[in-house]
Amino acid sequence: MKGYYVCPFTNPLLALDHILKDPGRYSLIISDFRMPQMNGNELATKLLQTNTNFKVILMSAYTDVECDLNFQFISKPITIPQLLQIVKDSTSSS
């Protein structure tokens, strides 16, 4: 975890419900773009309605995704060291 509090989910609806219970606890949302029931862009947009301070990183192996221009987008595959650097950069620019 490299010093980060990480709360992983495989279901975006459960993630949304969990984060909405205490939105101030989180500062960075990392989500896959393509998921069942709700895509990452939709998830992040709903979360930003409760906490506008969230930083958002969307990931996808696909290149044809359309996401909000305020969200950072990274292509998969990505290594753990690369992801850690992106997280560090995202959280240090607060």
Phi and psi in radians as a Rosetta constraint file:
Dihedral C 1 N 2 CA 2 C 2 CIRCULARHARMONIC 0.945 0.35
Dihedral N 2 CA 2 C 2 N 3 CIRCULARHARMONIC 0.597 0.35
Dihedral C 2 N 3 CA 3 C 3 CIRCULARHARMONIC 1.559 0.35
Dihedral N 3 CA 3 C 3 N 4 CIRCULARHARMONIC -0.006 0.35
Dihedral C 3 N 4 CA 4 C 4 CIRCULARHARMONIC -1.699 0.35
Dihedral N 4 CA 4 C 4 N 5 CIRCULARHARMONIC 2.518 0.35
Dihedral C 4 N 5 CA 5 C 5 CIRCULARHARMONIC -1.468 0.35
Dihedral N 5 CA 5 C 5 N 6 CIRCULARHARMONIC 2.075 0.35
Dihedral C 5 N 6 CA 6 C 6 CIRCULARHARMONIC -2.096 0.35
Dihedral N 6 CA 6 C 6 N 7 CIRCULARHARMONIC 2.325 0.35
Dihedral C 6 N 7 CA 7 C 7 CIRCULARHARMONIC -2.233 0.35
Dihedral N 7 CA 7 C 7 N 8 CIRCULARHARMONIC 1.661 0.35
Dihedral C 7 N 8 CA 8 C 8 CIRCULARHARMONIC -1.493 0.35
Dihedral N 8 CA 8 C 8 N 9 CIRCULARHARMONIC 2.579 0.35
Dihedral C 8 N 9 CA 9 C 9 CIRCULARHARMONIC -2.418 0.35
Dihedral N 9 CA 9 C 9 N 10 CIRCULARHARMONIC 2.630 0.35
Dihedral C 9 N 10 CA 10 C 10 CIRCULARHARMONIC -1.871 0.35
Dihedral N 10 CA 10 C 10 N 11 CIRCULARHARMONIC -0.156 0.35
Dihedral C 10 N 11 CA 11 C 11 CIRCULARHARMONIC -2.064 0.35
Dihedral N 11 CA 11 C 11 N 12 CIRCULARHARMONIC 2.040 0.35
Dihedral C 11 N 12 CA 12 C 12 CIRCULARHARMONIC -1.116 0.35
Dihedral N 12 CA 12 C 12 N 13 CIRCULARHARMONIC -0.516 0.35
Dihedral C 12 N 13 CA 13 C 13 CIRCULARHARMONIC -1.211 0.35
Dihedral N 13 CA 13 C 13 N 14 CIRCULARHARMONIC -0.661 0.35
Dihedral C 13 N 14 CA 14 C 14 CIRCULARHARMONIC -1.200 0.35
Dihedral N 14 CA 14 C 14 N 15 CIRCULARHARMONIC -0.672 0.35
Dihedral C 14 N 15 CA 15 C 15 CIRCULARHARMONIC -1.084 0.35
Dihedral N 15 CA 15 C 15 N 16 CIRCULARHARMONIC -0.813 0.35
Dihedral C 15 N 16 CA 16 C 16 CIRCULARHARMONIC -1.022 0.35
Dihedral N 16 CA 16 C 16 N 17 CIRCULARHARMONIC -0.856 0.35
Dihedral C 16 N 17 CA 17 C 17 CIRCULARHARMONIC -1.052 0.35
Dihedral N 17 CA 17 C 17 N 18 CIRCULARHARMONIC -0.790 0.35
Dihedral C 17 N 18 CA 18 C 18 CIRCULARHARMONIC -1.098 0.35
Dihedral N 18 CA 18 C 18 N 19 CIRCULARHARMONIC -0.843 0.35
Dihedral C 18 N 19 CA 19 C 19 CIRCULARHARMONIC -1.179 0.35
Dihedral N 19 CA 19 C 19 N 20 CIRCULARHARMONIC -0.648 0.35
Dihedral C 19 N 20 CA 20 C 20 CIRCULARHARMONIC -1.143 0.35
Dihedral N 20 CA 20 C 20 N 21 CIRCULARHARMONIC -0.358 0.35
Dihedral C 20 N 21 CA 21 C 21 CIRCULARHARMONIC -1.225 0.35
Dihedral N 21 CA 21 C 21 N 22 CIRCULARHARMONIC -0.457 0.35
Dihedral C 21 N 22 CA 22 C 22 CIRCULARHARMONIC -2.693 0.35
Dihedral N 22 CA 22 C 22 N 23 CIRCULARHARMONIC 1.182 0.35
Dihedral C 22 N 23 CA 23 C 23 CIRCULARHARMONIC -1.107 0.35
Dihedral N 23 CA 23 C 23 N 24 CIRCULARHARMONIC -0.394 0.35
Dihedral C 23 N 24 CA 24 C 24 CIRCULARHARMONIC -1.283 0.35
Dihedral N 24 CA 24 C 24 N 25 CIRCULARHARMONIC -0.206 0.35
Dihedral C 24 N 25 CA 25 C 25 CIRCULARHARMONIC -1.322 0.35
Dihedral N 25 CA 25 C 25 N 26 CIRCULARHARMONIC -0.374 0.35
Dihedral C 25 N 26 CA 26 C 26 CIRCULARHARMONIC -1.999 0.35
Dihedral N 26 CA 26 C 26 N 27 CIRCULARHARMONIC 2.545 0.35
Dihedral C 26 N 27 CA 27 C 27 CIRCULARHARMONIC -2.136 0.35
Dihedral N 27 CA 27 C 27 N 28 CIRCULARHARMONIC -0.351 0.35
Dihedral C 27 N 28 CA 28 C 28 CIRCULARHARMONIC -2.347 0.35
Dihedral N 28 CA 28 C 28 N 29 CIRCULARHARMONIC 2.280 0.35
Dihedral C 28 N 29 CA 29 C 29 CIRCULARHARMONIC -1.992 0.35
Dihedral N 29 CA 29 C 29 N 30 CIRCULARHARMONIC 2.177 0.35
Dihedral C 29 N 30 CA 30 C 30 CIRCULARHARMONIC -2.032 0.35
Dihedral N 30 CA 30 C 30 N 31 CIRCULARHARMONIC 2.164 0.35
Dihedral C 30 N 31 CA 31 C 31 CIRCULARHARMONIC -2.455 0.35
Dihedral N 31 CA 31 C 31 N 32 CIRCULARHARMONIC 2.543 0.35
Dihedral C 31 N 32 CA 32 C 32 CIRCULARHARMONIC -1.213 0.35
Dihedral N 32 CA 32 C 32 N 33 CIRCULARHARMONIC 2.608 0.35
Dihedral C 32 N 33 CA 33 C 33 CIRCULARHARMONIC -1.321 0.35
Dihedral N 33 CA 33 C 33 N 34 CIRCULARHARMONIC -0.868 0.35
Dihedral C 33 N 34 CA 34 C 34 CIRCULARHARMONIC -1.635 0.35
Dihedral N 34 CA 34 C 34 N 35 CIRCULARHARMONIC 2.021 0.35
Dihedral C 34 N 35 CA 35 C 35 CIRCULARHARMONIC -2.485 0.35
Dihedral N 35 CA 35 C 35 N 36 CIRCULARHARMONIC 2.759 0.35
Dihedral C 35 N 36 CA 36 C 36 CIRCULARHARMONIC -1.248 0.35
Dihedral N 36 CA 36 C 36 N 37 CIRCULARHARMONIC 2.627 0.35
Dihedral C 36 N 37 CA 37 C 37 CIRCULARHARMONIC 1.339 0.35
Dihedral N 37 CA 37 C 37 N 38 CIRCULARHARMONIC -0.585 0.35
Dihedral C 37 N 38 CA 38 C 38 CIRCULARHARMONIC -2.867 0.35
Dihedral N 38 CA 38 C 38 N 39 CIRCULARHARMONIC 2.301 0.35
Dihedral C 38 N 39 CA 39 C 39 CIRCULARHARMONIC -1.456 0.35
Dihedral N 39 CA 39 C 39 N 40 CIRCULARHARMONIC 2.951 0.35
Dihedral C 39 N 40 CA 40 C 40 CIRCULARHARMONIC -1.074 0.35
Dihedral N 40 CA 40 C 40 N 41 CIRCULARHARMONIC -0.606 0.35
Dihedral C 40 N 41 CA 41 C 41 CIRCULARHARMONIC -1.114 0.35
Dihedral N 41 CA 41 C 41 N 42 CIRCULARHARMONIC -0.763 0.35
Dihedral C 41 N 42 CA 42 C 42 CIRCULARHARMONIC -1.132 0.35
Dihedral N 42 CA 42 C 42 N 43 CIRCULARHARMONIC -0.755 0.35
Dihedral C 42 N 43 CA 43 C 43 CIRCULARHARMONIC -1.038 0.35
Dihedral N 43 CA 43 C 43 N 44 CIRCULARHARMONIC -0.879 0.35
Dihedral C 43 N 44 CA 44 C 44 CIRCULARHARMONIC -1.109 0.35
Dihedral N 44 CA 44 C 44 N 45 CIRCULARHARMONIC -0.696 0.35
Dihedral C 44 N 45 CA 45 C 45 CIRCULARHARMONIC -1.084 0.35
Dihedral N 45 CA 45 C 45 N 46 CIRCULARHARMONIC -0.753 0.35
Dihedral C 45 N 46 CA 46 C 46 CIRCULARHARMONIC -1.115 0.35
Dihedral N 46 CA 46 C 46 N 47 CIRCULARHARMONIC -0.705 0.35
Dihedral C 46 N 47 CA 47 C 47 CIRCULARHARMONIC -1.178 0.35
Dihedral N 47 CA 47 C 47 N 48 CIRCULARHARMONIC -0.641 0.35
Dihedral C 47 N 48 CA 48 C 48 CIRCULARHARMONIC -1.177 0.35
Dihedral N 48 CA 48 C 48 N 49 CIRCULARHARMONIC -0.324 0.35
Dihedral C 48 N 49 CA 49 C 49 CIRCULARHARMONIC -1.216 0.35
Dihedral N 49 CA 49 C 49 N 50 CIRCULARHARMONIC -0.362 0.35
Dihedral C 49 N 50 CA 50 C 50 CIRCULARHARMONIC -1.837 0.35
Dihedral N 50 CA 50 C 50 N 51 CIRCULARHARMONIC -0.431 0.35
Dihedral C 50 N 51 CA 51 C 51 CIRCULARHARMONIC -2.548 0.35
Dihedral N 51 CA 51 C 51 N 52 CIRCULARHARMONIC 1.758 0.35
Dihedral C 51 N 52 CA 52 C 52 CIRCULARHARMONIC -1.312 0.35
Dihedral N 52 CA 52 C 52 N 53 CIRCULARHARMONIC -0.042 0.35
Dihedral C 52 N 53 CA 53 C 53 CIRCULARHARMONIC -1.578 0.35
Dihedral N 53 CA 53 C 53 N 54 CIRCULARHARMONIC -0.082 0.35
Dihedral C 53 N 54 CA 54 C 54 CIRCULARHARMONIC -1.037 0.35
Dihedral N 54 CA 54 C 54 N 55 CIRCULARHARMONIC 2.393 0.35
Dihedral C 54 N 55 CA 55 C 55 CIRCULARHARMONIC -1.652 0.35
Dihedral N 55 CA 55 C 55 N 56 CIRCULARHARMONIC 2.524 0.35
Dihedral C 55 N 56 CA 56 C 56 CIRCULARHARMONIC -2.238 0.35
Dihedral N 56 CA 56 C 56 N 57 CIRCULARHARMONIC 2.291 0.35
Dihedral C 56 N 57 CA 57 C 57 CIRCULARHARMONIC -2.142 0.35
Dihedral N 57 CA 57 C 57 N 58 CIRCULARHARMONIC 2.152 0.35
Dihedral C 57 N 58 CA 58 C 58 CIRCULARHARMONIC -1.880 0.35
Dihedral N 58 CA 58 C 58 N 59 CIRCULARHARMONIC 2.470 0.35
Dihedral C 58 N 59 CA 59 C 59 CIRCULARHARMONIC -2.152 0.35
Dihedral N 59 CA 59 C 59 N 60 CIRCULARHARMONIC 2.583 0.35
Dihedral C 59 N 60 CA 60 C 60 CIRCULARHARMONIC -2.832 0.35
Dihedral N 60 CA 60 C 60 N 61 CIRCULARHARMONIC 2.594 0.35
Dihedral C 60 N 61 CA 61 C 61 CIRCULARHARMONIC -1.506 0.35
Dihedral N 61 CA 61 C 61 N 62 CIRCULARHARMONIC -0.179 0.35
Dihedral C 61 N 62 CA 62 C 62 CIRCULARHARMONIC -1.651 0.35
Dihedral N 62 CA 62 C 62 N 63 CIRCULARHARMONIC 2.592 0.35
Dihedral C 62 N 63 CA 63 C 63 CIRCULARHARMONIC -1.770 0.35
Dihedral N 63 CA 63 C 63 N 64 CIRCULARHARMONIC -0.112 0.35
Dihedral C 63 N 64 CA 64 C 64 CIRCULARHARMONIC -1.723 0.35
Dihedral N 64 CA 64 C 64 N 65 CIRCULARHARMONIC 0.504 0.35
Dihedral C 64 N 65 CA 65 C 65 CIRCULARHARMONIC -1.609 0.35
Dihedral N 65 CA 65 C 65 N 66 CIRCULARHARMONIC 2.573 0.35
Dihedral C 65 N 66 CA 66 C 66 CIRCULARHARMONIC -2.012 0.35
Dihedral N 66 CA 66 C 66 N 67 CIRCULARHARMONIC 2.059 0.35
Dihedral C 66 N 67 CA 67 C 67 CIRCULARHARMONIC -2.234 0.35
Dihedral N 67 CA 67 C 67 N 68 CIRCULARHARMONIC 2.843 0.35
Dihedral C 67 N 68 CA 68 C 68 CIRCULARHARMONIC -0.962 0.35
Dihedral N 68 CA 68 C 68 N 69 CIRCULARHARMONIC 2.379 0.35
Dihedral C 68 N 69 CA 69 C 69 CIRCULARHARMONIC -1.157 0.35
Dihedral N 69 CA 69 C 69 N 70 CIRCULARHARMONIC -0.304 0.35
Dihedral C 69 N 70 CA 70 C 70 CIRCULARHARMONIC -1.422 0.35
Dihedral N 70 CA 70 C 70 N 71 CIRCULARHARMONIC -0.129 0.35
Dihedral C 70 N 71 CA 71 C 71 CIRCULARHARMONIC -1.704 0.35
Dihedral N 71 CA 71 C 71 N 72 CIRCULARHARMONIC 2.452 0.35
Dihedral C 71 N 72 CA 72 C 72 CIRCULARHARMONIC -1.359 0.35
Dihedral N 72 CA 72 C 72 N 73 CIRCULARHARMONIC 2.468 0.35
Dihedral C 72 N 73 CA 73 C 73 CIRCULARHARMONIC -2.136 0.35
Dihedral N 73 CA 73 C 73 N 74 CIRCULARHARMONIC 2.280 0.35
Dihedral C 73 N 74 CA 74 C 74 CIRCULARHARMONIC -2.212 0.35
Dihedral N 74 CA 74 C 74 N 75 CIRCULARHARMONIC 2.536 0.35
Dihedral C 74 N 75 CA 75 C 75 CIRCULARHARMONIC -1.592 0.35
Dihedral N 75 CA 75 C 75 N 76 CIRCULARHARMONIC 2.473 0.35
Dihedral C 75 N 76 CA 76 C 76 CIRCULARHARMONIC -1.674 0.35
Dihedral N 76 CA 76 C 76 N 77 CIRCULARHARMONIC 2.675 0.35
Dihedral C 76 N 77 CA 77 C 77 CIRCULARHARMONIC -1.356 0.35
Dihedral N 77 CA 77 C 77 N 78 CIRCULARHARMONIC 2.728 0.35
Dihedral C 77 N 78 CA 78 C 78 CIRCULARHARMONIC -2.446 0.35
Dihedral N 78 CA 78 C 78 N 79 CIRCULARHARMONIC 2.492 0.35
Dihedral C 78 N 79 CA 79 C 79 CIRCULARHARMONIC -1.448 0.35
Dihedral N 79 CA 79 C 79 N 80 CIRCULARHARMONIC 2.794 0.35
Dihedral C 79 N 80 CA 80 C 80 CIRCULARHARMONIC -1.066 0.35
Dihedral N 80 CA 80 C 80 N 81 CIRCULARHARMONIC -0.800 0.35
Dihedral C 80 N 81 CA 81 C 81 CIRCULARHARMONIC -1.036 0.35
Dihedral N 81 CA 81 C 81 N 82 CIRCULARHARMONIC -0.659 0.35
Dihedral C 81 N 82 CA 82 C 82 CIRCULARHARMONIC -1.123 0.35
Dihedral N 82 CA 82 C 82 N 83 CIRCULARHARMONIC -0.781 0.35
Dihedral C 82 N 83 CA 83 C 83 CIRCULARHARMONIC -1.118 0.35
Dihedral N 83 CA 83 C 83 N 84 CIRCULARHARMONIC -0.737 0.35
Dihedral C 83 N 84 CA 84 C 84 CIRCULARHARMONIC -1.068 0.35
Dihedral N 84 CA 84 C 84 N 85 CIRCULARHARMONIC -0.669 0.35
Dihedral C 84 N 85 CA 85 C 85 CIRCULARHARMONIC -1.165 0.35
Dihedral N 85 CA 85 C 85 N 86 CIRCULARHARMONIC -0.705 0.35
Dihedral C 85 N 86 CA 86 C 86 CIRCULARHARMONIC -1.122 0.35
Dihedral N 86 CA 86 C 86 N 87 CIRCULARHARMONIC -0.731 0.35
Dihedral C 86 N 87 CA 87 C 87 CIRCULARHARMONIC -1.109 0.35
Dihedral N 87 CA 87 C 87 N 88 CIRCULARHARMONIC -0.801 0.35
Dihedral C 87 N 88 CA 88 C 88 CIRCULARHARMONIC -1.028 0.35
Dihedral N 88 CA 88 C 88 N 89 CIRCULARHARMONIC -0.819 0.35
Dihedral C 88 N 89 CA 89 C 89 CIRCULARHARMONIC -1.089 0.35
Dihedral N 89 CA 89 C 89 N 90 CIRCULARHARMONIC -0.714 0.35
Dihedral C 89 N 90 CA 90 C 90 CIRCULARHARMONIC -1.177 0.35
Dihedral N 90 CA 90 C 90 N 91 CIRCULARHARMONIC -0.700 0.35
Dihedral C 90 N 91 CA 91 C 91 CIRCULARHARMONIC -1.458 0.35
Dihedral N 91 CA 91 C 91 N 92 CIRCULARHARMONIC -0.386 0.35
Dihedral C 91 N 92 CA 92 C 92 CIRCULARHARMONIC -1.463 0.35
Dihedral N 92 CA 92 C 92 N 93 CIRCULARHARMONIC -0.249 0.35
Dihedral C 92 N 93 CA 93 C 93 CIRCULARHARMONIC -1.574 0.35
Dihedral N 93 CA 93 C 93 N 94 CIRCULARHARMONIC 0.255 0.35
